[in-house]
Amino acid sequence: MTKRIGTTSLKDFARRDFVASGALTAVLFTVALLLFPTGTKTEGKAAQVIAQSAASSH
């Protein structure tokens, strides 16, 4: 096994590195979708604060 610590050239980027980085990217997106679902509604049964205007003087 070859030590490749500190090398950043694209020549050293092997097929295994490409597959590993793609798998890690897929895991990252999957975790992001699980933590932040897009199908839920943000409006609804949340507590709402309604500002009331001051009593009008006639």
C-alpha distance matrix in Angstrom:
0.0 3.8 6.7 9.3 12.1 15.5 15.0 17.7 18.3 18.7 16.8 13.5 14.7 13.1 15.0 13.1 14.0 17.5 18.0 16.9 19.3 21.9 21.8 22.1 25.0 26.7 26.5 27.9 30.8 31.5 31.8 34.0 36.2 36.6 37.5 39.8 41.5 43.6 46.2 48.0 51.2 51.4 55.2 57.2 57.9 56.7 59.2 61.1 63.1 66.2 67.9 71.7 74.0 76.7 80.1 82.2 85.6 88.6
3.8 0.0 3.8 6.2 9.3 12.3 11.6 14.5 15.2 16.0 14.1 10.8 12.7 11.9 14.7 13.3 13.4 16.8 18.1 17.0 18.7 21.7 22.1 22.1 24.6 26.8 26.8 27.8 30.6 31.8 32.0 33.8 36.3 37.0 37.6 39.7 41.6 43.4 46.3 48.1 51.1 51.2 54.9 57.2 58.0 56.6 59.0 60.7 62.5 65.6 67.1 70.9 73.0 75.7 79.2 81.2 84.5 87.5
6.7 3.8 0.0 3.8 5.9 9.2 9.4 12.7 14.1 15.6 14.4 10.9 12.9 13.0 16.1 14.4 13.6 17.2 18.7 17.0 18.2 21.6 22.0 21.3 23.8 26.3 26.1 26.6 29.7 31.0 30.9 32.5 35.3 35.9 36.2 38.3 40.5 42.4 45.4 47.0 49.8 49.6 53.4 55.7 56.4 54.8 57.0 58.7 60.4 63.5 64.8 68.6 70.7 73.3 76.8 78.9 82.1 85.1
9.3 6.2 3.8 0.0 3.8 6.3 5.9 8.9 10.5 12.2 11.5 8.0 9.9 11.0 14.3 13.1 11.4 14.8 16.9 15.3 15.8 19.3 20.2 19.4 21.4 24.2 24.3 24.5 27.4 29.1 29.1 30.4 33.2 34.1 34.3 36.1 38.4 40.0 43.1 44.8 47.6 47.3 51.1 53.5 54.4 52.7 55.0 56.5 58.0 61.0 62.3 66.1 68.1 70.7 74.3 76.2 79.4 82.5
12.1 9.3 5.9 3.8 0.0 3.8 5.7 8.7 11.4 13.7 13.9 10.6 12.0 13.7 16.9 15.4 13.1 16.4 18.5 16.3 16.3 20.0 20.8 19.3 21.3 24.3 24.0 23.8 26.9 28.7 28.2 29.4 32.4 33.3 33.1 34.9 37.5 39.2 42.4 43.8 46.5 45.9 49.7 52.1 52.9 51.0 53.0 54.5 55.9 59.0 60.1 63.9 65.8 68.4 71.9 73.9 77.1 80.2
15.5 12.3 9.2 6.3 3.8 0.0 3.8 6.4 9.5 12.4 13.2 10.6 12.2 14.8 18.1 17.3 14.4 17.1 19.7 17.8 17.0 20.7 22.0 20.2 21.6 25.0 25.0 24.2 27.1 29.4 28.9 29.5 32.7 33.9 33.5 34.9 37.6 39.1 42.5 43.9 46.3 45.6 49.2 51.9 52.8 50.8 52.7 53.9 55.2 58.1 59.0 62.8 64.6 67.0 70.7 72.5 75.6 78.7
15.0 11.6 9.4 5.9 5.7 3.8 0.0 3.8 6.0 8.9 9.4 7.2 9.2 12.1 15.6 15.4 12.7 15.0 18.1 16.8 16.0 19.3 21.1 19.9 21.0 24.3 24.9 24.3 26.9 29.3 29.2 29.8 32.7 34.2 34.1 35.3 37.7 39.0 42.3 44.0 46.5 46.0 49.6 52.3 53.5 51.6 53.8 54.9 56.2 59.0 60.1 63.8 65.6 68.2 71.8 73.5 76.6 79.6
17.7 14.5 12.7 8.9 8.7 6.4 3.8 0.0 3.8 6.5 8.5 7.2 8.1 11.6 14.8 15.1 12.0 13.4 16.8 15.9 14.3 17.4 19.7 18.4 18.9 22.4 23.3 22.4 24.6 27.3 27.5 27.7 30.5 32.3 32.2 33.1 35.4 36.4 39.8 41.6 43.9 43.4 47.0 49.9 51.2 49.4 51.6 52.5 53.9 56.5 57.5 61.3 62.9 65.6 69.2 70.8 74.0 76.9
18.3 15.2 14.1 10.5 11.4 9.5 6.0 3.8 0.0 3.8 5.4 5.8 7.2 10.7 14.0 15.2 12.5 13.4 17.1 17.0 15.5 18.1 20.8 20.2 20.4 23.6 25.0 24.3 26.2 28.9 29.6 29.7 32.2 34.3 34.4 35.1 37.2 37.9 41.2 43.2 45.6 45.3 48.9 51.8 53.4 51.6 53.9 54.8 56.2 58.7 59.8 63.5 65.1 67.9 71.4 72.9 76.1 78.9
18.7 16.0 15.6 12.2 13.7 12.4 8.9 6.5 3.8 0.0 3.8 5.3 5.1 8.5 11.2 13.1 10.7 10.8 14.5 15.1 13.7 15.7 18.7 18.6 18.6 21.5 23.3 23.0 24.5 27.2 28.2 28.4 30.6 32.8 33.3 33.9 35.6 36.1 39.3 41.6 44.0 44.0 47.6 50.5 52.2 50.7 53.2 54.0 55.7 58.1 59.3 63.1 64.7 67.6 71.1 72.5 75.8 78.5
16.8 14.1 14.4 11.5 13.9 13.2 9.4 8.5 5.4 3.8 0.0 3.8 5.5 7.7 10.8 13.0 11.5 12.1 15.5 16.4 15.8 17.8 20.5 20.8 21.2 23.8 25.6 25.7 27.3 29.7 30.9 31.3 33.4 35.5 36.2 36.9 38.6 39.2 42.3 44.6 47.2 47.3 50.9 53.7 55.4 54.0 56.5 57.5 59.2 61.7 63.0 66.7 68.4 71.3 74.8 76.3 79.6 82.3
13.5 10.8 10.9 8.0 10.6 10.6 7.2 7.2 5.8 5.3 3.8 0.0 3.8 5.9 9.6 10.7 9.1 10.8 13.9 14.1 14.0 16.5 18.7 18.8 19.7 22.4 23.7 24.0 26.0 28.1 29.0 29.8 32.1 33.8 34.5 35.6 37.4 38.3 41.4 43.6 46.3 46.4 50.0 52.7 54.2 52.7 55.2 56.4 58.1 60.8 62.1 65.9 67.8 70.6 74.1 75.7 79.0 81.8
14.7 12.7 12.9 9.9 12.0 12.2 9.2 8.1 7.2 5.1 5.5 3.8 0.0 3.8 6.9 8.2 6.1 7.1 10.5 10.9 10.5 12.8 15.2 15.5 16.2 18.8 20.4 20.7 22.5 24.6 25.8 26.5 28.6 30.4 31.3 32.3 33.9 34.8 37.8 40.1 42.8 43.0 46.7 49.4 50.9 49.6 52.2 53.4 55.2 57.9 59.3 63.1 65.0 68.0 71.4 73.0 76.4 79.1
13.1 11.9 13.0 11.0 13.7 14.8 12.1 11.6 10.7 8.5 7.7 5.9 3.8 0.0 3.8 5.4 5.2 6.4 8.8 9.9 10.8 12.5 14.4 15.5 16.7 18.6 20.2 21.2 22.9 24.6 26.0 27.2 29.0 30.6 31.8 33.0 34.3 35.4 38.1 40.6 43.5 44.0 47.7 50.1 51.6 50.5 53.3 54.7 56.7 59.4 61.1 64.9 66.9 69.9 73.3 75.0 78.4 81.1
15.0 14.7 16.1 14.3 16.9 18.1 15.6 14.8 14.0 11.2 10.8 9.6 6.9 3.8 0.0 3.8 5.4 5.0 6.2 8.5 9.9 10.6 12.3 14.2 15.3 16.6 18.5 20.0 21.3 22.6 24.4 25.8 27.2 28.8 30.4 31.6 32.5 33.5 36.0 38.6 41.7 42.5 46.1 48.4 50.0 49.2 52.1 53.5 55.8 58.5 60.3 64.0 66.2 69.3 72.6 74.3 77.8 80.4
13.1 13.3 14.4 13.1 15.4 17.3 15.4 15.1 15.2 13.1 13.0 10.7 8.2 5.4 3.8 0.0 3.8 5.4 5.2 6.1 8.6 9.9 10.5 12.2 14.2 15.3 16.5 18.3 20.1 21.1 22.5 24.3 25.9 27.0 28.5 30.1 31.2 32.6 35.1 37.5 40.7 41.4 45.1 47.3 48.5 47.7 50.6 52.2 54.5 57.4 59.3 63.0 65.3 68.4 71.6 73.5 77.0 79.7
14.0 13.4 13.6 11.4 13.1 14.4 12.7 12.0 12.5 10.7 11.5 9.1 6.1 5.2 5.4 3.8 0.0 3.8 5.5 5.1 6.1 8.5 9.8 10.5 12.1 14.2 15.3 16.3 18.4 19.9 21.0 22.4 24.4 25.7 26.8 28.3 29.8 31.1 33.9 36.1 39.1 39.5 43.2 45.6 46.9 45.8 48.5 50.0 52.1 55.0 56.7 60.5 62.7 65.7 69.0 70.8 74.3 77.0
17.5 16.8 17.2 14.8 16.4 17.1 15.0 13.4 13.4 10.8 12.1 10.8 7.1 6.4 5.0 5.4 3.8 0.0 3.8 5.5 5.3 6.2 8.6 10.0 10.6 12.4 14.3 15.3 16.7 18.4 20.1 21.2 22.7 24.5 25.9 26.9 28.0 29.0 31.7 34.2 37.1 37.8 41.4 43.8 45.4 44.5 47.3 48.7 50.9 53.6 55.3 59.1 61.2 64.3 67.6 69.3 72.8 75.4
18.0 18.1 18.7 16.9 18.5 19.7 18.1 16.8 17.1 14.5 15.5 13.9 10.5 8.8 6.2 5.2 5.5 3.8 0.0 3.8 5.5 5.1 6.1 8.6 9.9 10.6 12.4 14.2 15.5 16.5 18.4 20.0 21.2 22.6 24.4 25.7 26.5 27.8 30.2 32.7 35.8 36.7 40.4 42.6 44.0 43.3 46.3 47.9 50.3 53.0 55.0 58.7 61.0 64.2 67.4 69.2 72.7 75.4
16.9 17.0 17.0 15.3 16.3 17.8 16.8 15.9 17.0 15.1 16.4 14.1 10.9 9.9 8.5 6.1 5.1 5.5 3.8 0.0 3.8 5.4 5.1 6.2 8.6 9.9 10.6 12.3 14.4 15.3 16.5 18.4 20.1 21.1 22.5 24.2 25.5 27.1 29.7 31.8 35.0 35.6 39.3 41.4 42.6 41.7 44.6 46.3 48.6 51.5 53.4 57.2 59.5 62.6 65.8 67.8 71.3 74.0
19.3 18.7 18.2 15.8 16.3 17.0 16.0 14.3 15.5 13.7 15.8 14.0 10.5 10.8 9.9 8.6 6.1 5.3 5.5 3.8 0.0 3.8 5.4 5.1 6.1 8.6 9.9 10.4 12.4 14.2 15.3 16.4 18.4 20.0 21.0 22.3 23.8 25.1 28.0 30.1 33.1 33.4 37.2 39.6 40.9 39.8 42.6 44.1 46.2 49.0 50.8 54.6 56.8 59.9 63.1 65.0 68.5 71.2
21.9 21.7 21.6 19.3 20.0 20.7 19.3 17.4 18.1 15.7 17.8 16.5 12.8 12.5 10.6 9.9 8.5 6.2 5.1 5.4 3.8 0.0 3.8 5.5 5.1 6.2 8.7 9.8 10.7 12.3 14.3 15.4 16.7 18.5 20.1 21.0 22.0 23.0 25.6 28.1 31.1 31.9 35.5 37.9 39.4 38.6 41.6 43.0 45.4 48.1 50.0 53.8 56.0 59.2 62.4 64.1 67.7 70.3
21.8 22.1 22.0 20.2 20.8 22.0 21.1 19.7 20.8 18.7 20.5 18.7 15.2 14.4 12.3 10.5 9.8 8.6 6.1 5.1 5.4 3.8 0.0 3.8 5.4 5.1 6.3 8.6 10.0 10.6 12.3 14.3 15.4 16.6 18.4 19.9 20.8 22.4 24.8 27.0 30.3 31.1 34.8 36.9 38.1 37.4 40.5 42.2 44.7 47.6 49.7 53.4 55.9 59.0 62.1 64.1 67.6 70.3
22.1 22.1 21.3 19.4 19.3 20.2 19.9 18.4 20.2 18.6 20.8 18.8 15.5 15.5 14.2 12.2 10.5 10.0 8.6 6.2 5.1 5.5 3.8 0.0 3.8 5.4 5.0 6.1 8.7 9.8 10.5 12.3 14.3 15.3 16.4 18.1 19.7 21.5 24.2 26.1 29.2 29.6 33.4 35.5 36.6 35.6 38.4 40.1 42.4 45.4 47.4 51.1 53.6 56.6 59.8 61.8 65.3 68.1
25.0 24.6 23.8 21.4 21.3 21.6 21.0 18.9 20.4 18.6 21.2 19.7 16.2 16.7 15.3 14.2 12.1 10.6 9.9 8.6 6.1 5.1 5.4 3.8 0.0 3.8 5.4 5.0 6.3 8.6 9.9 10.6 12.4 14.3 15.4 16.3 17.7 19.0 21.9 24.0 27.0 27.4 31.1 33.5 34.9 33.9 36.8 38.2 40.5 43.3 45.2 48.9 51.2 54.4 57.6 59.4 63.0 65.6
26.7 26.8 26.3 24.2 24.3 25.0 24.3 22.4 23.6 21.5 23.8 22.4 18.8 18.6 16.6 15.3 14.2 12.4 10.6 9.9 8.6 6.2 5.1 5.4 3.8 0.0 3.8 5.4 5.2 6.1 8.6 9.9 10.6 12.3 14.3 15.3 16.0 17.3 19.8 22.2 25.3 26.2 29.9 32.0 33.5 32.8 35.9 37.5 40.1 42.8 45.1 48.7 51.2 54.4 57.4 59.3 62.9 65.5
26.5 26.8 26.1 24.3 24.0 25.0 24.9 23.3 25.0 23.3 25.6 23.7 20.4 20.2 18.5 16.5 15.3 14.3 12.4 10.6 9.9 8.7 6.3 5.0 5.4 3.8 0.0 3.8 5.5 5.0 6.1 8.5 9.9 10.5 12.2 14.1 15.2 17.3 19.8 21.6 24.9 25.5 29.3 31.1 32.2 31.4 34.4 36.3 38.9 41.8 44.1 47.8 50.4 53.5 56.5 58.6 62.2 64.9
27.9 27.8 26.6 24.5 23.8 24.2 24.3 22.4 24.3 23.0 25.7 24.0 20.7 21.2 20.0 18.3 16.3 15.3 14.2 12.3 10.4 9.8 8.6 6.1 5.0 5.4 3.8 0.0 3.8 5.5 5.3 6.2 8.7 10.0 10.6 12.1 13.9 15.9 18.8 20.4 23.3 23.5 27.3 29.5 30.6 29.5 32.3 34.0 36.3 39.3 41.3 45.0 47.5 50.6 53.7 55.8 59.3 62.1
30.8 30.6 29.7 27.4 26.9 27.1 26.9 24.6 26.2 24.5 27.3 26.0 22.5 22.9 21.3 20.1 18.4 16.7 15.5 14.4 12.4 10.7 10.0 8.7 6.3 5.2 5.5 3.8 0.0 3.8 5.5 5.0 6.2 8.6 9.9 10.3 11.4 12.8 15.7 17.7 20.7 21.3 25.0 27.2 28.7 27.9 30.9 32.4 34.9 37.6 39.8 43.5 45.9 49.2 52.2 54.1 57.7 60.3
31.5 31.8 31.0 29.1 28.7 29.4 29.3 27.3 28.9 27.2 29.7 28.1 24.6 24.6 22.6 21.1 19.9 18.4 16.5 15.3 14.2 12.3 10.6 9.8 8.6 6.1 5.0 5.5 3.8 0.0 3.8 5.4 5.2 6.2 8.7 9.9 10.4 12.5 14.7 16.6 20.0 20.9 24.6 26.4 27.6 27.1 30.3 32.2 34.9 37.8 40.2 43.8 46.5 49.7 52.6 54.7 58.3 60.9
31.8 32.0 30.9 29.1 28.2 28.9 29.2 27.5 29.6 28.2 30.9 29.0 25.8 26.0 24.4 22.5 21.0 20.1 18.4 16.5 15.3 14.3 12.3 10.5 9.9 8.6 6.1 5.3 5.5 3.8 0.0 3.8 5.4 5.0 6.1 8.5 10.0 12.8 15.3 16.4 19.6 20.0 23.8 25.5 26.3 25.4 28.4 30.4 33.0 36.1 38.4 42.1 44.8 47.9 50.8 53.1 56.7 59.4
34.0 33.8 32.5 30.4 29.4 29.5 29.8 27.7 29.7 28.4 31.3 29.8 26.5 27.2 25.8 24.3 22.4 21.2 20.0 18.4 16.4 15.4 14.3 12.3 10.6 9.9 8.5 6.2 5.0 5.4 3.8 0.0 3.8 5.4 5.2 5.9 8.1 10.3 13.4 14.5 17.3 17.4 21.2 23.3 24.5 23.4 26.3 28.0 30.5 33.4 35.6 39.3 41.8 45.0 48.0 50.1 53.7 56.4
36.2 36.3 35.3 33.2 32.4 32.7 32.7 30.5 32.2 30.6 33.4 32.1 28.6 29.0 27.2 25.9 24.4 22.7 21.2 20.1 18.4 16.7 15.4 14.3 12.4 10.6 9.9 8.7 6.2 5.2 5.4 3.8 0.0 3.8 5.5 5.2 5.4 7.6 10.2 11.8 15.0 15.8 19.5 21.4 22.8 22.3 25.5 27.2 30.0 32.7 35.2 38.8 41.5 44.7 47.6 49.6 53.3 55.8
36.6 37.0 35.9 34.1 33.3 33.9 34.2 32.3 34.3 32.8 35.5 33.8 30.4 30.6 28.8 27.0 25.7 24.5 22.6 21.1 20.0 18.5 16.6 15.3 14.3 12.3 10.5 10.0 8.6 6.2 5.0 5.4 3.8 0.0 3.8 5.6 5.9 9.3 11.1 11.8 15.2 16.0 19.6 21.0 21.8 21.4 24.6 26.8 29.7 32.6 35.3 38.8 41.7 44.9 47.6 49.9 53.5 56.1
37.5 37.6 36.2 34.3 33.1 33.5 34.1 32.2 34.4 33.3 36.2 34.5 31.3 31.8 30.4 28.5 26.8 25.9 24.4 22.5 21.0 20.1 18.4 16.4 15.4 14.3 12.2 10.6 9.9 8.7 6.1 5.2 5.5 3.8 0.0 3.8 6.2 9.7 12.0 11.8 14.7 14.6 18.3 19.8 20.4 19.4 22.3 24.4 27.1 30.2 32.7 36.2 39.1 42.2 45.0 47.4 51.0 53.7
39.8 39.7 38.3 36.1 34.9 34.9 35.3 33.1 35.1 33.9 36.9 35.6 32.3 33.0 31.6 30.1 28.3 26.9 25.7 24.2 22.3 21.0 19.9 18.1 16.3 15.3 14.1 12.1 10.3 9.9 8.5 5.9 5.2 5.6 3.8 0.0 3.8 6.4 9.3 9.2 11.8 11.6 15.4 17.5 18.6 17.6 20.7 22.3 25.0 27.9 30.3 33.9 36.6 39.8 42.7 44.9 48.5 51.1
41.5 41.6 40.5 38.4 37.5 37.6 37.7 35.4 37.2 35.6 38.6 37.4 33.9 34.3 32.5 31.2 29.8 28.0 26.5 25.5 23.8 22.0 20.8 19.7 17.7 16.0 15.2 13.9 11.4 10.4 10.0 8.1 5.4 5.9 6.2 3.8 0.0 3.8 5.8 6.5 9.7 10.8 14.3 16.1 17.6 17.3 20.8 22.4 25.5 28.1 30.8 34.3 37.1 40.4 43.0 45.1 48.8 51.2
43.6 43.4 42.4 40.0 39.2 39.1 39.0 36.4 37.9 36.1 39.2 38.3 34.8 35.4 33.5 32.6 31.1 29.0 27.8 27.1 25.1 23.0 22.4 21.5 19.0 17.3 17.3 15.9 12.8 12.5 12.8 10.3 7.6 9.3 9.7 6.4 3.8 0.0 3.8 5.7 8.2 9.7 13.0 15.2 17.4 17.4 20.8 21.9 24.9 27.2 29.8 33.2 35.8 39.3 41.9 43.7 47.4 49.7
46.2 46.3 45.4 43.1 42.4 42.5 42.3 39.8 41.2 39.3 42.3 41.4 37.8 38.1 36.0 35.1 33.9 31.7 30.2 29.7 28.0 25.6 24.8 24.2 21.9 19.8 19.8 18.8 15.7 14.7 15.3 13.4 10.2 11.1 12.0 9.3 5.8 3.8 0.0 3.8 6.6 9.4 12.0 13.6 15.9 16.6 20.3 21.5 24.8 26.9 29.8 33.0 35.7 39.3 41.6 43.4 47.2 49.2
48.0 48.1 47.0 44.8 43.8 43.9 44.0 41.6 43.2 41.6 44.6 43.6 40.1 40.6 38.6 37.5 36.1 34.2 32.7 31.8 30.1 28.1 27.0 26.1 24.0 22.2 21.6 20.4 17.7 16.6 16.4 14.5 11.8 11.8 11.8 9.2 6.5 5.7 3.8 0.0 3.8 6.4 9.0 10.3 12.3 13.0 16.7 18.1 21.5 23.7 26.8 30.0 32.9 36.3 38.6 40.6 44.4 46.5
51.2 51.1 49.8 47.6 46.5 46.3 46.5 43.9 45.6 44.0 47.2 46.3 42.8 43.5 41.7 40.7 39.1 37.1 35.8 35.0 33.1 31.1 30.3 29.2 27.0 25.3 24.9 23.3 20.7 20.0 19.6 17.3 15.0 15.2 14.7 11.8 9.7 8.2 6.6 3.8 0.0 3.8 5.5 7.2 9.9 10.6 14.2 15.2 18.6 20.4 23.5 26.6 29.4 32.9 35.2 37.0 40.8 42.9
51.4 51.2 49.6 47.3 45.9 45.6 46.0 43.4 45.3 44.0 47.3 46.4 43.0 44.0 42.5 41.4 39.5 37.8 36.7 35.6 33.4 31.9 31.1 29.6 27.4 26.2 25.5 23.5 21.3 20.9 20.0 17.4 15.8 16.0 14.6 11.6 10.8 9.7 9.4 6.4 3.8 0.0 3.8 6.6 8.9 8.3 11.6 12.4 15.5 17.7 20.6 23.8 26.7 30.1 32.6 34.6 38.3 40.6
55.2 54.9 53.4 51.1 49.7 49.2 49.6 47.0 48.9 47.6 50.9 50.0 46.7 47.7 46.1 45.1 43.2 41.4 40.4 39.3 37.2 35.5 34.8 33.4 31.1 29.9 29.3 27.3 25.0 24.6 23.8 21.2 19.5 19.6 18.3 15.4 14.3 13.0 12.0 9.0 5.5 3.8 0.0 3.7 6.9 6.9 9.9 10.0 13.3 15.0 18.1 21.1 24.0 27.5 29.7 31.6 35.4 37.5
57.2 57.2 55.7 53.5 52.1 51.9 52.3 49.9 51.8 50.5 53.7 52.7 49.4 50.1 48.4 47.3 45.6 43.8 42.6 41.4 39.6 37.9 36.9 35.5 33.5 32.0 31.1 29.5 27.2 26.4 25.5 23.3 21.4 21.0 19.8 17.5 16.1 15.2 13.6 10.3 7.2 6.6 3.7 0.0 3.7 5.6 8.7 9.5 13.2 14.8 18.3 20.9 24.1 27.5 29.3 31.4 35.2 37.2
57.9 58.0 56.4 54.4 52.9 52.8 53.5 51.2 53.4 52.2 55.4 54.2 50.9 51.6 50.0 48.5 46.9 45.4 44.0 42.6 40.9 39.4 38.1 36.6 34.9 33.5 32.2 30.6 28.7 27.6 26.3 24.5 22.8 21.8 20.4 18.6 17.6 17.4 15.9 12.3 9.9 8.9 6.9 3.7 0.0 3.8 6.5 8.6 12.3 14.4 18.1 20.5 24.0 27.1 28.8 31.3 34.9 37.1
56.7 56.6 54.8 52.7 51.0 50.8 51.6 49.4 51.6 50.7 54.0 52.7 49.6 50.5 49.2 47.7 45.8 44.5 43.3 41.7 39.8 38.6 37.4 35.6 33.9 32.8 31.4 29.5 27.9 27.1 25.4 23.4 22.3 21.4 19.4 17.6 17.3 17.4 16.6 13.0 10.6 8.3 6.9 5.6 3.8 0.0 3.8 6.2 9.8 12.6 16.0 18.9 22.3 25.3 27.4 30.1 33.7 36.1
59.2 59.0 57.0 55.0 53.0 52.7 53.8 51.6 53.9 53.2 56.5 55.2 52.2 53.3 52.1 50.6 48.5 47.3 46.3 44.6 42.6 41.6 40.5 38.4 36.8 35.9 34.4 32.3 30.9 30.3 28.4 26.3 25.5 24.6 22.3 20.7 20.8 20.8 20.3 16.7 14.2 11.6 9.9 8.7 6.5 3.8 0.0 3.8 6.8 9.9 13.2 15.9 19.5 22.2 24.3 27.2 30.7 33.3
61.1 60.7 58.7 56.5 54.5 53.9 54.9 52.5 54.8 54.0 57.5 56.4 53.4 54.7 53.5 52.2 50.0 48.7 47.9 46.3 44.1 43.0 42.2 40.1 38.2 37.5 36.3 34.0 32.4 32.2 30.4 28.0 27.2 26.8 24.4 22.3 22.4 21.9 21.5 18.1 15.2 12.4 10.0 9.5 8.6 6.2 3.8 0.0 3.8 6.4 9.8 12.6 16.1 19.1 21.3 23.9 27.5 30.1
63.1 62.5 60.4 58.0 55.9 55.2 56.2 53.9 56.2 55.7 59.2 58.1 55.2 56.7 55.8 54.5 52.1 50.9 50.3 48.6 46.2 45.4 44.7 42.4 40.5 40.1 38.9 36.3 34.9 34.9 33.0 30.5 30.0 29.7 27.1 25.0 25.5 24.9 24.8 21.5 18.6 15.5 13.3 13.2 12.3 9.8 6.8 3.8 0.0 3.8 6.5 9.5 12.9 15.7 18.2 20.9 24.4 27.2
66.2 65.6 63.5 61.0 59.0 58.1 59.0 56.5 58.7 58.1 61.7 60.8 57.9 59.4 58.5 57.4 55.0 53.6 53.0 51.5 49.0 48.1 47.6 45.4 43.3 42.8 41.8 39.3 37.6 37.8 36.1 33.4 32.7 32.6 30.2 27.9 28.1 27.2 26.9 23.7 20.4 17.7 15.0 14.8 14.4 12.6 9.9 6.4 3.8 0.0 3.8 6.3 9.7 12.8 15.1 17.6 21.2 23.8
67.9 67.1 64.8 62.3 60.1 59.0 60.1 57.5 59.8 59.3 63.0 62.1 59.3 61.1 60.3 59.3 56.7 55.3 55.0 53.4 50.8 50.0 49.7 47.4 45.2 45.1 44.1 41.3 39.8 40.2 38.4 35.6 35.2 35.3 32.7 30.3 30.8 29.8 29.8 26.8 23.5 20.6 18.1 18.3 18.1 16.0 13.2 9.8 6.5 3.8 0.0 3.8 6.6 9.6 12.4 14.8 18.3 21.2
71.7 70.9 68.6 66.1 63.9 62.8 63.8 61.3 63.5 63.1 66.7 65.9 63.1 64.9 64.0 63.0 60.5 59.1 58.7 57.2 54.6 53.8 53.4 51.1 48.9 48.7 47.8 45.0 43.5 43.8 42.1 39.3 38.8 38.8 36.2 33.9 34.3 33.2 33.0 30.0 26.6 23.8 21.1 20.9 20.5 18.9 15.9 12.6 9.5 6.3 3.8 0.0 3.8 6.6 8.8 11.4 14.9 17.7
74.0 73.0 70.7 68.1 65.8 64.6 65.6 62.9 65.1 64.7 68.4 67.8 65.0 66.9 66.2 65.3 62.7 61.2 61.0 59.5 56.8 56.0 55.9 53.6 51.2 51.2 50.4 47.5 45.9 46.5 44.8 41.8 41.5 41.7 39.1 36.6 37.1 35.8 35.7 32.9 29.4 26.7 24.0 24.1 24.0 22.3 19.5 16.1 12.9 9.7 6.6 3.8 0.0 3.8 6.5 8.3 11.9 14.8
76.7 75.7 73.3 70.7 68.4 67.0 68.2 65.6 67.9 67.6 71.3 70.6 68.0 69.9 69.3 68.4 65.7 64.3 64.2 62.6 59.9 59.2 59.0 56.6 54.4 54.4 53.5 50.6 49.2 49.7 47.9 45.0 44.7 44.9 42.2 39.8 40.4 39.3 39.3 36.3 32.9 30.1 27.5 27.5 27.1 25.3 22.2 19.1 15.7 12.8 9.6 6.6 3.8 0.0 3.8 6.2 9.1 12.5
80.1 79.2 76.8 74.3 71.9 70.7 71.8 69.2 71.4 71.1 74.8 74.1 71.4 73.3 72.6 71.6 69.0 67.6 67.4 65.8 63.1 62.4 62.1 59.8 57.6 57.4 56.5 53.7 52.2 52.6 50.8 48.0 47.6 47.6 45.0 42.7 43.0 41.9 41.6 38.6 35.2 32.6 29.7 29.3 28.8 27.4 24.3 21.3 18.2 15.1 12.4 8.8 6.5 3.8 0.0 3.8 6.4 9.5
82.2 81.2 78.9 76.2 73.9 72.5 73.5 70.8 72.9 72.5 76.3 75.7 73.0 75.0 74.3 73.5 70.8 69.3 69.2 67.8 65.0 64.1 64.1 61.8 59.4 59.3 58.6 55.8 54.1 54.7 53.1 50.1 49.6 49.9 47.4 44.9 45.1 43.7 43.4 40.6 37.0 34.6 31.6 31.4 31.3 30.1 27.2 23.9 20.9 17.6 14.8 11.4 8.3 6.2 3.8 0.0 3.8 6.4
85.6 84.5 82.1 79.4 77.1 75.6 76.6 74.0 76.1 75.8 79.6 79.0 76.4 78.4 77.8 77.0 74.3 72.8 72.7 71.3 68.5 67.7 67.6 65.3 63.0 62.9 62.2 59.3 57.7 58.3 56.7 53.7 53.3 53.5 51.0 48.5 48.8 47.4 47.2 44.4 40.8 38.3 35.4 35.2 34.9 33.7 30.7 27.5 24.4 21.2 18.3 14.9 11.9 9.1 6.4 3.8 0.0 3.8
88.6 87.5 85.1 82.5 80.2 78.7 79.6 76.9 78.9 78.5 82.3 81.8 79.1 81.1 80.4 79.7 77.0 75.4 75.4 74.0 71.2 70.3 70.3 68.1 65.6 65.5 64.9 62.1 60.3 60.9 59.4 56.4 55.8 56.1 53.7 51.1 51.2 49.7 49.2 46.5 42.9 40.6 37.5 37.2 37.1 36.1 33.3 30.1 27.2 23.8 21.2 17.7 14.8 12.5 9.5 6.4 3.8 0.0
